[in-house]
Amino acid sequence: MTVSNAFNNKKLEGGNNGRDKKFFLEFLLFAAIYLGALSVVRNDIKKLAEKISDLEEKIENLNK
């Protein structure tokens, strides 16, 4: 049996399907966690930008 035939037979039999499925599910989990954390950080940055803008406005009003 040649290497390519062994590879093709393994693909037809399912091969590392369980390991691939586990990796894919773990990847999706970590991607979801990353995107969730990114969303929280973006929301916090937006709030900080609004507070900075308000403080700049108050400082300008105090300097008048």
PyMOL Python script that loads the backbone (N, CA, C, O; Angstrom):
from pymol import cmd

cmd.read_pdbstr("""\
ATOM      1  N   MET A   1       0.848  -1.169   0.000  1.00  0.00           N
ATOM      2  CA  MET A   1       0.000   0.000   0.000  1.00  0.00           C
ATOM      3  C   MET A   1       0.900   1.240   0.000  1.00  0.00           C
ATOM      4  O   MET A   1       1.827   1.345   0.803  1.00  0.00           O
ATOM      5  N   THR A   2       0.620   2.151  -0.888  1.00  0.00           N
ATOM      6  CA  THR A   2       1.415   3.375  -0.957  1.00  0.00           C
ATOM      7  C   THR A   2       0.923   4.374   0.083  1.00  0.00           C
ATOM      8  O   THR A   2      -0.138   4.202   0.684  1.00  0.00           O
ATOM      9  N   VAL A   3       1.702   5.398   0.275  1.00  0.00           N
ATOM     10  CA  VAL A   3       1.351   6.412   1.266  1.00  0.00           C
ATOM     11  C   VAL A   3       0.066   7.123   0.867  1.00  0.00           C
ATOM     12  O   VAL A   3      -0.789   7.382   1.714  1.00  0.00           O
ATOM     13  N   SER A   4      -0.075   7.442  -0.415  1.00  0.00           N
ATOM     14  CA  SER A   4      -1.280   8.151  -0.846  1.00  0.00           C
ATOM     15  C   SER A   4      -2.520   7.282  -0.684  1.00  0.00           C
ATOM     16  O   SER A   4      -3.581   7.790  -0.323  1.00  0.00           O
ATOM     17  N   ASN A   5      -2.405   5.975  -0.945  1.00  0.00           N
ATOM     18  CA  ASN A   5      -3.548   5.089  -0.738  1.00  0.00           C
ATOM     19  C   ASN A   5      -3.914   5.014   0.739  1.00  0.00           C
ATOM     20  O   ASN A   5      -5.094   5.023   1.088  1.00  0.00           O
ATOM     21  N   ALA A   6      -2.913   4.939   1.603  1.00  0.00           N
ATOM     22  CA  ALA A   6      -3.184   4.895   3.044  1.00  0.00           C
ATOM     23  C   ALA A   6      -3.863   6.184   3.487  1.00  0.00           C
ATOM     24  O   ALA A   6      -4.784   6.153   4.303  1.00  0.00           O
ATOM     25  N   PHE A   7      -3.410   7.317   2.952  1.00  0.00           N
ATOM     26  CA  PHE A   7      -4.014   8.600   3.301  1.00  0.00           C
ATOM     27  C   PHE A   7      -5.460   8.650   2.835  1.00  0.00           C
ATOM     28  O   PHE A   7      -6.339   9.078   3.582  1.00  0.00           O
ATOM     29  N   ASN A   8      -5.714   8.214   1.595  1.00  0.00           N
ATOM     30  CA  ASN A   8      -7.075   8.218   1.070  1.00  0.00           C
ATOM     31  C   ASN A   8      -7.975   7.282   1.859  1.00  0.00           C
ATOM     32  O   ASN A   8      -9.129   7.618   2.122  1.00  0.00           O
ATOM     33  N   ASN A   9      -7.470   6.109   2.245  1.00  0.00           N
ATOM     34  CA  ASN A   9      -8.269   5.188   3.041  1.00  0.00           C
ATOM     35  C   ASN A   9      -8.608   5.800   4.393  1.00  0.00           C
ATOM     36  O   ASN A   9      -9.726   5.648   4.886  1.00  0.00           O
ATOM     37  N   LYS A  10      -7.655   6.484   4.984  1.00  0.00           N
ATOM     38  CA  LYS A  10      -7.893   7.112   6.278  1.00  0.00           C
ATOM     39  C   LYS A  10      -8.944   8.209   6.144  1.00  0.00           C
ATOM     40  O   LYS A  10      -9.794   8.365   7.022  1.00  0.00           O
ATOM     41  N   LYS A  11      -8.892   8.972   5.051  1.00  0.00           N
ATOM     42  CA  LYS A  11      -9.897  10.004   4.823  1.00  0.00           C
ATOM     43  C   LYS A  11     -11.271   9.381   4.678  1.00  0.00           C
ATOM     44  O   LYS A  11     -12.247   9.909   5.211  1.00  0.00           O
ATOM     45  N   LEU A  12     -11.366   8.270   3.967  1.00  0.00           N
ATOM     46  CA  LEU A  12     -12.657   7.625   3.755  1.00  0.00           C
ATOM     47  C   LEU A  12     -13.202   7.020   5.042  1.00  0.00           C
ATOM     48  O   LEU A  12     -14.417   6.979   5.240  1.00  0.00           O
ATOM     49  N   GLU A  13     -12.321   6.554   5.913  1.00  0.00           N
ATOM     50  CA  GLU A  13     -12.754   5.933   7.161  1.00  0.00           C
ATOM     51  C   GLU A  13     -13.090   6.964   8.235  1.00  0.00           C
ATOM     52  O   GLU A  13     -13.579   6.592   9.302  1.00  0.00           O
ATOM     53  N   GLY A  14     -12.852   8.189   7.996  1.00  0.00           N
ATOM     54  CA  GLY A  14     -13.113   9.211   8.993  1.00  0.00           C
ATOM     55  C   GLY A  14     -11.852   9.758   9.609  1.00  0.00           C
ATOM     56  O   GLY A  14     -11.848  10.892  10.087  1.00  0.00           O
ATOM     57  N   GLY A  15     -10.801   9.006   9.614  1.00  0.00           N
ATOM     58  CA  GLY A  15      -9.496   9.478  10.069  1.00  0.00           C
ATOM     59  C   GLY A  15      -9.523  10.087  11.450  1.00  0.00           C
ATOM     60  O   GLY A  15      -9.933   9.439  12.413  1.00  0.00           O
ATOM     61  N   ASN A  16      -9.089  11.321  11.552  1.00  0.00           N
ATOM     62  CA  ASN A  16      -8.999  12.035  12.828  1.00  0.00           C
ATOM     63  C   ASN A  16     -10.241  12.884  13.065  1.00  0.00           C
ATOM     64  O   ASN A  16     -10.154  13.973  13.633  1.00  0.00           O
ATOM     65  N   ASN A  17     -11.369  12.400  12.641  1.00  0.00           N
ATOM     66  CA  ASN A  17     -12.585  13.195  12.701  1.00  0.00           C
ATOM     67  C   ASN A  17     -12.902  13.649  14.118  1.00  0.00           C
ATOM     68  O   ASN A  17     -13.292  14.798  14.329  1.00  0.00           O
ATOM     69  N   GLY A  18     -12.737  12.756  15.095  1.00  0.00           N
ATOM     70  CA  GLY A  18     -13.019  13.130  16.476  1.00  0.00           C
ATOM     71  C   GLY A  18     -12.094  14.218  16.966  1.00  0.00           C
ATOM     72  O   GLY A  18     -12.528  15.156  17.635  1.00  0.00           O
ATOM     73  N   ARG A  19     -10.819  14.098  16.636  1.00  0.00           N
ATOM     74  CA  ARG A  19      -9.844  15.098  17.056  1.00  0.00           C
ATOM     75  C   ARG A  19     -10.103  16.420  16.339  1.00  0.00           C
ATOM     76  O   ARG A  19      -9.988  17.486  16.943  1.00  0.00           O
ATOM     77  N   ASP A  20     -10.449  16.355  15.060  1.00  0.00           N
ATOM     78  CA  ASP A  20     -10.744  17.574  14.305  1.00  0.00           C
ATOM     79  C   ASP A  20     -11.987  18.264  14.855  1.00  0.00           C
ATOM     80  O   ASP A  20     -12.028  19.489  14.971  1.00  0.00           O
ATOM     81  N   LYS A  21     -12.995  17.471  15.190  1.00  0.00           N
ATOM     82  CA  LYS A  21     -14.233  18.032  15.721  1.00  0.00           C
ATOM     83  C   LYS A  21     -13.977  18.710  17.064  1.00  0.00           C
ATOM     84  O   LYS A  21     -14.502  19.792  17.327  1.00  0.00           O
ATOM     85  N   LYS A  22     -13.166  18.072  17.917  1.00  0.00           N
ATOM     86  CA  LYS A  22     -12.831  18.650  19.218  1.00  0.00           C
ATOM     87  C   LYS A  22     -12.070  19.954  19.039  1.00  0.00           C
ATOM     88  O   LYS A  22     -12.352  20.940  19.721  1.00  0.00           O
ATOM     89  N   PHE A  23     -11.101  19.964  18.122  1.00  0.00           N
ATOM     90  CA  PHE A  23     -10.336  21.185  17.861  1.00  0.00           C
ATOM     91  C   PHE A  23     -11.257  22.297  17.375  1.00  0.00           C
ATOM     92  O   PHE A  23     -11.144  23.441  17.817  1.00  0.00           O
ATOM     93  N   PHE A  24     -12.169  21.962  16.464  1.00  0.00           N
ATOM     94  CA  PHE A  24     -13.078  22.967  15.913  1.00  0.00           C
ATOM     95  C   PHE A  24     -13.974  23.542  17.005  1.00  0.00           C
ATOM     96  O   PHE A  24     -14.191  24.753  17.053  1.00  0.00           O
ATOM     97  N   LEU A  25     -14.496  22.685  17.883  1.00  0.00           N
ATOM     98  CA  LEU A  25     -15.352  23.165  18.967  1.00  0.00           C
ATOM     99  C   LEU A  25     -14.564  24.038  19.946  1.00  0.00           C
ATOM    100  O   LEU A  25     -15.071  25.058  20.414  1.00  0.00           O
ATOM    101  N   GLU A  26     -13.337  23.644  20.253  1.00  0.00           N
ATOM    102  CA  GLU A  26     -12.503  24.472  21.125  1.00  0.00           C
ATOM    103  C   GLU A  26     -12.183  25.804  20.463  1.00  0.00           C
ATOM    104  O   GLU A  26     -12.178  26.844  21.122  1.00  0.00           O
ATOM    105  N   PHE A  27     -11.918  25.774  19.166  1.00  0.00           N
ATOM    106  CA  PHE A  27     -11.643  27.008  18.434  1.00  0.00           C
ATOM    107  C   PHE A  27     -12.859  27.935  18.476  1.00  0.00           C
ATOM    108  O   PHE A  27     -12.718  29.138  18.697  1.00  0.00           O
ATOM    109  N   LEU A  28     -14.046  27.375  18.263  1.00  0.00           N
ATOM    110  CA  LEU A  28     -15.258  28.196  18.318  1.00  0.00           C
ATOM    111  C   LEU A  28     -15.468  28.789  19.704  1.00  0.00           C
ATOM    112  O   LEU A  28     -15.867  29.946  19.835  1.00  0.00           O
ATOM    113  N   LEU A  29     -15.200  27.999  20.734  1.00  0.00           N
ATOM    114  CA  LEU A  29     -15.340  28.485  22.105  1.00  0.00           C
ATOM    115  C   LEU A  29     -14.400  29.660  22.353  1.00  0.00           C
ATOM    116  O   LEU A  29     -14.820  30.698  22.863  1.00  0.00           O
ATOM    117  N   PHE A  30     -13.129  29.497  21.993  1.00  0.00           N
ATOM    118  CA  PHE A  30     -12.169  30.575  22.212  1.00  0.00           C
ATOM    119  C   PHE A  30     -12.482  31.793  21.349  1.00  0.00           C
ATOM    120  O   PHE A  30     -12.272  32.927  21.780  1.00  0.00           O
ATOM    121  N   ALA A  31     -12.977  31.572  20.146  1.00  0.00           N
ATOM    122  CA  ALA A  31     -13.359  32.700  19.287  1.00  0.00           C
ATOM    123  C   ALA A  31     -14.527  33.461  19.907  1.00  0.00           C
ATOM    124  O   ALA A  31     -14.547  34.692  19.884  1.00  0.00           O
ATOM    125  N   ALA A  32     -15.501  32.737  20.462  1.00  0.00           N
ATOM    126  CA  ALA A  32     -16.648  33.386  21.102  1.00  0.00           C
ATOM    127  C   ALA A  32     -16.206  34.178  22.329  1.00  0.00           C
ATOM    128  O   ALA A  32     -16.671  35.296  22.549  1.00  0.00           O
ATOM    129  N   ILE A  33     -15.315  33.604  23.121  1.00  0.00           N
ATOM    130  CA  ILE A  33     -14.804  34.308  24.307  1.00  0.00           C
ATOM    131  C   ILE A  33     -14.054  35.566  23.885  1.00  0.00           C
ATOM    132  O   ILE A  33     -14.231  36.628  24.482  1.00  0.00           O
ATOM    133  N   TYR A  34     -13.222  35.447  22.861  1.00  0.00           N
ATOM    134  CA  TYR A  34     -12.448  36.597  22.377  1.00  0.00           C
ATOM    135  C   TYR A  34     -13.375  37.704  21.872  1.00  0.00           C
ATOM    136  O   TYR A  34     -13.186  38.876  22.197  1.00  0.00           O
ATOM    137  N   LEU A  35     -14.374  37.324  21.078  1.00  0.00           N
ATOM    138  CA  LEU A  35     -15.287  38.335  20.538  1.00  0.00           C
ATOM    139  C   LEU A  35     -16.113  38.981  21.642  1.00  0.00           C
ATOM    140  O   LEU A  35     -16.391  40.179  21.591  1.00  0.00           O
ATOM    141  N   GLY A  36     -16.505  38.197  22.638  1.00  0.00           N
ATOM    142  CA  GLY A  36     -17.237  38.758  23.770  1.00  0.00           C
ATOM    143  C   GLY A  36     -16.386  39.750  24.544  1.00  0.00           C
ATOM    144  O   GLY A  36     -16.854  40.831  24.901  1.00  0.00           O
ATOM    145  N   ALA A  37     -15.137  39.384  24.802  1.00  0.00           N
ATOM    146  CA  ALA A  37     -14.233  40.285  25.515  1.00  0.00           C
ATOM    147  C   ALA A  37     -13.966  41.542  24.691  1.00  0.00           C
ATOM    148  O   ALA A  37     -13.905  42.644  25.237  1.00  0.00           O
ATOM    149  N   LEU A  38     -13.811  41.380  23.401  1.00  0.00           N
ATOM    150  CA  LEU A  38     -13.588  42.525  22.520  1.00  0.00           C
ATOM    151  C   LEU A  38     -14.780  43.475  22.556  1.00  0.00           C
ATOM    152  O   LEU A  38     -14.607  44.694  22.553  1.00  0.00           O
ATOM    153  N   SER A  39     -15.978  42.923  22.590  1.00  0.00           N
ATOM    154  CA  SER A  39     -17.184  43.734  22.661  1.00  0.00           C
ATOM    155  C   SER A  39     -17.225  44.535  23.957  1.00  0.00           C
ATOM    156  O   SER A  39     -17.572  45.716  23.948  1.00  0.00           O
ATOM    157  N   VAL A  40     -16.873  43.898  25.070  1.00  0.00           N
ATOM    158  CA  VAL A  40     -16.861  44.588  26.363  1.00  0.00           C
ATOM    159  C   VAL A  40     -15.837  45.712  26.350  1.00  0.00           C
ATOM    160  O   VAL A  40     -16.121  46.816  26.815  1.00  0.00           O
ATOM    161  N   VAL A  41     -14.659  45.441  25.826  1.00  0.00           N
ATOM    162  CA  VAL A  41     -13.605  46.457  25.783  1.00  0.00           C
ATOM    163  C   VAL A  41     -14.024  47.630  24.899  1.00  0.00           C
ATOM    164  O   VAL A  41     -13.802  48.788  25.253  1.00  0.00           O
ATOM    165  N   ARG A  42     -14.627  47.332  23.757  1.00  0.00           N
ATOM    166  CA  ARG A  42     -15.064  48.419  22.868  1.00  0.00           C
ATOM    167  C   ARG A  42     -16.126  49.271  23.549  1.00  0.00           C
ATOM    168  O   ARG A  42     -16.128  50.494  23.410  1.00  0.00           O
ATOM    169  N   ASN A  43     -17.039  48.621  24.292  1.00  0.00           N
ATOM    170  CA  ASN A  43     -18.080  49.355  24.999  1.00  0.00           C
ATOM    171  C   ASN A  43     -17.465  50.242  26.075  1.00  0.00           C
ATOM    172  O   ASN A  43     -17.865  51.396  26.230  1.00  0.00           O
ATOM    173  N   ASP A  44     -16.492  49.712  26.819  1.00  0.00           N
ATOM    174  CA  ASP A  44     -15.821  50.499  27.855  1.00  0.00           C
ATOM    175  C   ASP A  44     -15.072  51.678  27.249  1.00  0.00           C
ATOM    176  O   ASP A  44     -15.094  52.775  27.808  1.00  0.00           O
ATOM    177  N   ILE A  45     -14.416  51.471  26.125  1.00  0.00           N
ATOM    178  CA  ILE A  45     -13.687  52.555  25.462  1.00  0.00           C
ATOM    179  C   ILE A  45     -14.652  53.643  25.000  1.00  0.00           C
ATOM    180  O   ILE A  45     -14.348  54.833  25.090  1.00  0.00           O
ATOM    181  N   LYS A  46     -15.812  53.230  24.507  1.00  0.00           N
ATOM    182  CA  LYS A  46     -16.817  54.203  24.066  1.00  0.00           C
ATOM    183  C   LYS A  46     -17.284  55.051  25.251  1.00  0.00           C
ATOM    184  O   LYS A  46     -17.419  56.269  25.131  1.00  0.00           O
ATOM    185  N   LYS A  47     -17.529  54.404  26.393  1.00  0.00           N
ATOM    186  CA  LYS A  47     -17.951  55.142  27.584  1.00  0.00           C
ATOM    187  C   LYS A  47     -16.858  56.093  28.055  1.00  0.00           C
ATOM    188  O   LYS A  47     -17.144  57.227  28.439  1.00  0.00           O
ATOM    189  N   LEU A  48     -15.603  55.636  28.026  1.00  0.00           N
ATOM    190  CA  LEU A  48     -14.493  56.502  28.427  1.00  0.00           C
ATOM    191  C   LEU A  48     -14.366  57.703  27.498  1.00  0.00           C
ATOM    192  O   LEU A  48     -14.095  58.816  27.950  1.00  0.00           O
ATOM    193  N   ALA A  49     -14.560  57.482  26.213  1.00  0.00           N
ATOM    194  CA  ALA A  49     -14.483  58.586  25.252  1.00  0.00           C
ATOM    195  C   ALA A  49     -15.572  59.619  25.536  1.00  0.00           C
ATOM    196  O   ALA A  49     -15.333  60.822  25.438  1.00  0.00           O
ATOM    197  N   GLU A  50     -16.768  59.145  25.887  1.00  0.00           N
ATOM    198  CA  GLU A  50     -17.854  60.068  26.218  1.00  0.00           C
ATOM    199  C   GLU A  50     -17.524  60.859  27.480  1.00  0.00           C
ATOM    200  O   GLU A  50     -17.777  62.063  27.540  1.00  0.00           O
ATOM    201  N   LYS A  51     -16.959  60.190  28.495  1.00  0.00           N
ATOM    202  CA  LYS A  51     -16.596  60.880  29.733  1.00  0.00           C
ATOM    203  C   LYS A  51     -15.498  61.904  29.482  1.00  0.00           C
ATOM    204  O   LYS A  51     -15.542  63.004  30.032  1.00  0.00           O
ATOM    205  N   ILE A  52     -14.523  61.559  28.665  1.00  0.00           N
ATOM    206  CA  ILE A  52     -13.443  62.496  28.339  1.00  0.00           C
ATOM    207  C   ILE A  52     -14.004  63.714  27.621  1.00  0.00           C
ATOM    208  O   ILE A  52     -13.608  64.847  27.897  1.00  0.00           O
ATOM    209  N   SER A  53     -14.925  63.475  26.703  1.00  0.00           N
ATOM    210  CA  SER A  53     -15.546  64.578  25.974  1.00  0.00           C
ATOM    211  C   SER A  53     -16.311  65.492  26.931  1.00  0.00           C
ATOM    212  O   SER A  53     -16.231  66.717  26.829  1.00  0.00           O
ATOM    213  N   ASP A  54     -17.050  64.888  27.857  1.00  0.00           N
ATOM    214  CA  ASP A  54     -17.792  65.685  28.840  1.00  0.00           C
ATOM    215  C   ASP A  54     -16.845  66.492  29.724  1.00  0.00           C
ATOM    216  O   ASP A  54     -17.107  67.660  30.011  1.00  0.00           O
ATOM    217  N   LEU A  55     -15.752  65.877  30.154  1.00  0.00           N
ATOM    218  CA  LEU A  55     -14.785  66.591  30.992  1.00  0.00           C
ATOM    219  C   LEU A  55     -14.128  67.738  30.230  1.00  0.00           C
ATOM    220  O   LEU A  55     -13.918  68.813  30.792  1.00  0.00           O
ATOM    221  N   GLU A  56     -13.805  67.521  28.963  1.00  0.00           N
ATOM    222  CA  GLU A  56     -13.224  68.599  28.153  1.00  0.00           C
ATOM    223  C   GLU A  56     -14.203  69.759  28.029  1.00  0.00           C
ATOM    224  O   GLU A  56     -13.815  70.926  28.081  1.00  0.00           O
ATOM    225  N   GLU A  57     -15.476  69.419  27.863  1.00  0.00           N
ATOM    226  CA  GLU A  57     -16.507  70.449  27.749  1.00  0.00           C
ATOM    227  C   GLU A  57     -16.616  71.237  29.058  1.00  0.00           C
ATOM    228  O   GLU A  57     -16.727  72.462  29.036  1.00  0.00           O
ATOM    229  N   LYS A  58     -16.586  70.540  30.190  1.00  0.00           N
ATOM    230  CA  LYS A  58     -16.666  71.211  31.494  1.00  0.00           C
ATOM    231  C   LYS A  58     -15.449  72.102  31.720  1.00  0.00           C
ATOM    232  O   LYS A  58     -15.582  73.201  32.256  1.00  0.00           O
ATOM    233  N   ILE A  59     -14.279  71.648  31.323  1.00  0.00           N
ATOM    234  CA  ILE A  59     -13.058  72.453  31.477  1.00  0.00           C
ATOM    235  C   ILE A  59     -13.151  73.717  30.636  1.00  0.00           C
ATOM    236  O   ILE A  59     -12.772  74.796  31.090  1.00  0.00           O
ATOM    237  N   GLU A  60     -13.653  73.588  29.411  1.00  0.00           N
ATOM    238  CA  GLU A  60     -13.814  74.766  28.553  1.00  0.00           C
ATOM    239  C   GLU A  60     -14.786  75.752  29.178  1.00  0.00           C
ATOM    240  O   GLU A  60     -14.569  76.962  29.123  1.00  0.00           O
ATOM    241  N   ASN A  61     -15.868  75.234  29.778  1.00  0.00           N
ATOM    242  CA  ASN A  61     -16.846  76.123  30.413  1.00  0.00           C
ATOM    243  C   ASN A  61     -16.253  76.809  31.645  1.00  0.00           C
ATOM    244  O   ASN A  61     -16.584  77.961  31.924  1.00  0.00           O
ATOM    245  N   LEU A  62     -15.388  76.123  32.378  1.00  0.00           N
ATOM    246  CA  LEU A  62     -14.754  76.734  33.549  1.00  0.00           C
ATOM    247  C   LEU A  62     -13.758  77.812  33.148  1.00  0.00           C
ATOM    248  O   LEU A  62     -13.560  78.780  33.883  1.00  0.00           O
ATOM    249  N   ASN A  63     -13.134  77.653  31.994  1.00  0.00           N
ATOM    250  CA  ASN A  63     -12.136  78.622  31.542  1.00  0.00           C
ATOM    251  C   ASN A  63     -12.761  79.879  30.952  1.00  0.00           C
ATOM    252  O   ASN A  63     -12.052  80.854  30.708  1.00  0.00           O
ATOM    253  N   LYS A  64     -14.049  79.882  30.720  1.00  0.00           N
ATOM    254  CA  LYS A  64     -14.705  81.063  30.128  1.00  0.00           C
ATOM    255  C   LYS A  64     -14.869  82.166  31.138  1.00  0.00           C
ATOM    256  O   LYS A  64     -15.400  83.228  30.812  1.00  0.00           O
TER     257      LYS A  64
END
""", "prot")
cmd.dss("prot")
cmd.show_as("cartoon", "prot")
cmd.util.cbc("prot")
cmd.orient("prot")
